[in-house]
Each structure stands twice: as C-alpha cells, then as structure tokens.
Amino acid sequence: MTPDERVAVYVLKRFRATGYTRLMDGYDVYQHVRDCPTTRAHVEEQGDGRCGEGTCEVLYIEAEMRCGHGVTYDFTHSESGEIADLISHLAKMDVQA
C-alpha cells in the first residue's frame, strides 16, 4: 500500500467517525457520503503533514470523499500531538540516512 493509500484509509475512518449535526449546510450530502458503503477517500499530494522545517504541530489532510453514486463531499481532517511529532521525527531520520 502506498503512503497516499494509507492516508486515504485513515482519513476515511476519521470521516466515518464524525458526527456533524443537521444544522450544518449540506448535511444531507454529508450524511449520504458518510453512510454509503462504497465511499472512498481520495487524497493526493499531501506531503508529510509538516510546515516548513518541521515547525508545524498539526497533521492536516484534505480529502474528497466519493461514493459509488457519484456524490462527493470535501473533508478536512486535522490532528495535533503525537502523530505530527512522529511524522516530523521520521522525516528527519530519512534526511540523516
């Protein structure tokens, strides 16, 4: 599995775990795409989740969720803490090798 494929699987799990409310714009589209069993995340050229020289504390992923019915939903996931630190550490190790 390529790194982009791994990120797509991860962000799809995070998307399915969201619990947006009916008050948001586009709720029906969101709910359809979230609940559709054929939905896949499409993530391209996300890089390593860092800013500049590893100074960013947030992992930030933009993905388009696409279901088999042709319905799409743009999803942004961000996360701070240990994952961002790990990515930064592994990137530094790659440079040193």
Secondary structure, DSSP 8 states (H G I E B T S, - for coil): --HHHHHHHHHHHHHHT----TTSTTHHHHHHHHH-TT-EEE----TTS--TTTT--EEEEEEEEE-TTS-EEEEEEEEESHHHHHHHHHHHHHHH-
